[in-house]
Amino acid sequence: MLRLRNFALLAALGLIAAVVKQELDKPAAERQWRGTLCGWLPYDFRPPTVERLRQAWWNPDEERIFTPHTLGIGWSVNLGRIAWLLGFDLPMASTWEDLEQPAGEALRAE
């Protein structure tokens, strides 16, 4: 078990090193700190936002179940899409504009 954990840790560190090298090889003006490694493994090292977290983890509108991580390397599970596929009646992401307002503004709008 310890060997498997050490292997997973080394693999993760190797992927992070490859992403950092890929980004540092670009001119400074072209670095976005998001993209794909080897053309298929998504990464994003920008600070996460509430909107990007919601789009990755709870977005019934998105057809994909596996969406790119909001921070790190790999994929997240879109639980909103899974719930929609299972038949739950959910509000679509386009109806959630009030979540983006600060709490005080949402109360004043009513």
Backbone torsions as a table, in degrees:
resi	resn	phi	psi	omega
1	MET	NA	-40.9	179.5
2	LEU	-64.5	-37.8	178.8
3	ARG	-64.4	-41.0	178.9
4	LEU	-64.0	-42.7	178.7
5	ARG	-63.6	-42.8	178.4
6	ASN	-64.8	-39.5	177.6
7	PHE	-63.0	-45.0	179.7
8	ALA	-62.7	-40.5	178.5
9	LEU	-64.2	-45.2	178.8
10	LEU	-64.5	-39.2	178.0
11	ALA	-63.8	-44.0	179.6
12	ALA	-63.7	-44.0	178.9
13	LEU	-64.7	-37.0	177.4
14	GLY	-64.4	-41.4	177.4
15	LEU	-64.9	-42.2	178.3
16	ILE	-62.5	-43.6	178.4
17	ALA	-61.6	-39.9	179.6
18	ALA	-65.5	-40.2	178.7
19	VAL	-65.5	-45.9	-179.9
20	VAL	-61.0	-43.6	178.2
21	LYS	-62.0	-43.7	179.8
22	GLN	-59.0	-43.6	-179.6
23	GLU	-70.7	-40.6	-179.0
24	LEU	-71.0	-20.7	175.8
25	ASP	-72.9	-17.8	178.5
26	LYS	-82.2	153.7	170.9
27	PRO	-60.2	148.9	-175.0
28	ALA	-53.9	-36.6	-178.0
29	ALA	-70.5	-19.1	-177.2
30	GLU	-99.3	-3.2	-179.0
31	ARG	-73.9	123.2	177.9
32	GLN	-113.2	-16.8	-178.1
33	TRP	60.3	29.7	171.2
34	ARG	-152.7	152.6	-179.0
35	GLY	154.1	-147.7	178.0
36	THR	-129.8	148.4	175.6
37	LEU	-102.0	128.3	-178.1
38	CYS	60.9	21.4	176.1
39	GLY	80.8	-1.4	-178.0
40	TRP	-141.9	-20.7	-177.0
41	LEU	-97.7	108.4	-176.0
42	PRO	-73.3	147.8	174.0
43	TYR	-143.0	153.9	177.0
44	ASP	-154.5	115.8	179.7
45	PHE	-113.1	19.9	173.2
46	ARG	-80.4	154.1	175.3
47	PRO	-59.3	133.3	-178.4
48	PRO	-69.9	152.1	174.2
49	THR	-118.8	162.8	178.6
50	VAL	-60.4	-41.1	-178.9
51	GLU	-63.1	-44.7	-180.0
52	ARG	-68.6	-35.3	175.4
53	LEU	-63.0	-44.4	179.6
54	ARG	-63.8	-42.2	-179.5
55	GLN	-63.8	-32.7	-178.7
56	ALA	-82.2	-40.6	-169.8
57	TRP	-101.4	-28.1	-176.2
58	TRP	-143.9	82.7	-179.4
59	ASN	-141.3	87.0	179.4
60	PRO	-60.2	-23.1	179.7
61	ASP	-69.7	-28.7	-177.5
62	GLU	-74.9	131.8	-178.2
63	GLU	-74.8	-24.5	-177.3
64	ARG	-80.0	142.2	172.8
65	ILE	-85.5	-37.6	177.9
66	PHE	-102.3	117.8	-178.9
67	THR	-116.4	155.7	179.4
68	PRO	-59.9	143.2	176.9
69	HIS	-56.7	150.8	173.7
70	THR	-84.0	-19.2	175.4
71	LEU	-151.9	116.6	178.0
72	GLY	116.6	-155.8	-175.6
73	ILE	-119.5	135.4	175.3
74	GLY	113.8	-152.2	-172.6
75	TRP	-125.1	154.7	171.7
76	SER	-109.1	162.9	177.0
77	VAL	-99.2	124.2	179.4
78	ASN	-82.2	90.5	-176.9
79	LEU	-66.0	-29.2	177.1
80	GLY	-63.7	-40.5	178.3
81	ARG	-67.8	-40.1	178.7
82	ILE	-62.0	-44.6	179.3
83	ALA	-62.2	-40.4	178.3
84	TRP	-64.2	-42.5	179.0
85	LEU	-64.7	-29.9	178.0
86	LEU	-80.2	-3.2	174.2
87	GLY	97.4	8.1	177.3
88	PHE	-71.6	141.0	178.8
89	ASP	-85.9	106.2	-173.5
90	LEU	-119.1	149.5	170.6
91	PRO	-71.1	138.9	178.3
92	MET	-75.5	156.4	-176.2
93	ALA	-58.9	-29.0	-178.3
94	SER	-68.2	-13.5	179.7
95	THR	-97.0	10.1	-173.7
96	TRP	-104.6	25.4	-176.5
97	GLU	-58.3	-32.4	-177.3
98	ASP	-65.7	-20.6	178.3
99	LEU	-70.4	-21.5	-177.9
100	GLU	-84.1	-11.5	178.2
101	GLN	-86.1	147.1	171.0
102	PRO	-59.0	153.1	-172.9
103	ALA	-55.8	-41.1	-179.1
104	GLY	-64.2	-39.9	-179.9
105	GLU	-68.3	-36.4	179.1
106	ALA	-64.2	-37.2	179.6
107	LEU	-71.4	-38.8	180.0
108	ARG	-67.3	-30.2	-177.3
109	ALA	-69.0	-22.4	-178.6
110	GLU	-81.5	NA	NA
